[in-house]
Amino acid sequence: MANRITQKQLEALIARINDALNVPQEPYAHDANGKPIRSDNGGLIANAGTVYLAGAYGGYRLEQMCKGGGSRDPLYSGYVSKRELYNGAYAYLLGIETGGKA
């Protein structure tokens, strides 16, 4: 039987993806003291391109912040098991690292 994939393993893989994309690790901007930075209208400022872990309906998915806020599912997977997400996210990382070239 295969080893279980933990949330910690998923988060480490997501950190590698963010490093490969050269984007911040946090989905929202923070100041030097760790306090969230807000825009003039009071909303949080999104770090466009940052990938993070989302969970709902008993599953998990990768989400990526969009410019101006909001997010998208770059894997088009919906909510899946940790194992399925890990496999998809690892393939996503390999694609980034190889520049899409096989």
C-alpha positions as CSV (number, residue, x, y, z in Angstrom):
1,M,0.0,0.0,0.0
2,A,1.3,3.5,-0.9
3,N,2.2,6.0,1.8
4,R,-0.3,8.6,2.6
5,I,0.2,12.2,1.3
6,T,0.0,14.7,4.1
7,Q,-1.0,18.3,4.1
8,K,2.6,19.2,5.0
9,Q,3.9,17.4,1.9
10,L,1.3,19.3,-0.3
11,E,2.4,22.6,1.3
12,A,6.1,21.8,0.6
13,L,5.3,21.0,-3.0
14,I,3.3,24.2,-3.4
15,A,6.2,26.2,-1.9
16,R,8.4,24.6,-4.6
17,I,5.9,25.7,-7.3
18,N,5.8,29.3,-6.0
19,D,9.7,29.3,-6.0
20,A,9.7,28.0,-9.6
21,L,7.2,30.7,-10.6
22,N,9.2,33.3,-8.7
23,V,6.2,34.6,-6.8
24,P,5.6,35.2,-3.0
25,Q,4.5,32.2,-0.9
26,E,1.5,34.0,0.6
27,P,-1.6,34.7,-1.5
28,Y,-2.0,38.2,-0.1
29,A,0.6,40.9,0.4
30,H,2.0,41.5,4.0
31,D,4.2,44.3,5.4
32,A,7.5,43.7,7.2
33,N,5.6,43.0,10.4
34,G,3.4,40.3,8.9
35,K,0.3,42.6,8.8
36,P,-1.9,42.3,5.7
37,I,-1.5,45.3,3.3
38,R,-4.8,46.8,2.2
39,S,-5.7,48.8,-0.9
40,D,-7.2,52.3,-0.8
41,N,-10.7,50.8,-0.8
42,G,-9.9,48.5,2.2
43,G,-9.5,45.2,0.3
44,L,-6.6,42.9,0.6
45,I,-3.9,43.1,-2.1
46,A,-3.5,39.8,-4.0
47,N,-0.1,38.4,-4.9
48,A,-0.9,37.6,-8.5
49,G,0.4,34.2,-9.6
50,T,0.9,32.8,-6.1
51,V,-0.4,29.2,-5.8
52,Y,-2.0,27.9,-2.6
53,L,-3.9,25.0,-1.2
54,A,-7.7,25.1,-1.0
55,G,-9.9,22.6,0.6
56,A,-13.7,22.0,0.4
57,Y,-16.2,19.1,0.1
58,G,-13.7,16.7,1.7
59,G,-11.1,17.3,-1.1
60,Y,-8.3,19.6,-2.0
61,R,-7.2,21.7,-5.1
62,L,-4.6,24.0,-6.2
63,E,-5.6,27.7,-6.6
64,Q,-3.7,30.5,-8.2
65,M,-4.3,34.2,-7.3
66,C,-5.4,36.4,-10.2
67,K,-4.3,40.0,-10.8
68,G,-6.7,42.2,-8.8
69,G,-8.0,39.3,-6.7
70,G,-9.9,36.2,-7.2
71,S,-8.4,32.8,-8.0
72,R,-8.4,30.1,-10.7
73,D,-7.9,26.3,-10.7
74,P,-4.7,25.9,-12.8
75,L,-5.1,22.1,-12.9
76,Y,-8.8,22.1,-13.8
77,S,-9.1,19.3,-11.3
78,G,-11.8,20.5,-8.9
79,Y,-11.6,19.1,-5.4
80,V,-9.7,15.8,-5.3
81,S,-7.9,13.6,-2.8
82,K,-4.5,14.6,-1.5
83,R,-2.8,11.9,-3.6
84,E,-4.5,13.0,-6.8
85,L,-3.6,16.7,-6.1
86,Y,0.0,15.8,-5.2
87,N,0.4,13.9,-8.5
88,G,-1.2,16.7,-10.5
89,A,0.8,19.5,-8.7
90,Y,4.1,17.6,-9.2
91,A,3.4,17.3,-12.9
92,Y,2.6,21.0,-12.9
93,L,5.9,21.8,-11.2
94,L,7.8,19.6,-13.8
95,G,6.1,21.5,-16.6
96,I,7.2,24.8,-15.1
97,E,10.8,23.6,-14.5
98,T,11.1,22.3,-18.1
99,G,9.4,25.2,-19.7
100,G,6.8,22.9,-21.2
101,K,9.5,21.0,-23.2
102,A,9.7,17.2,-22.9
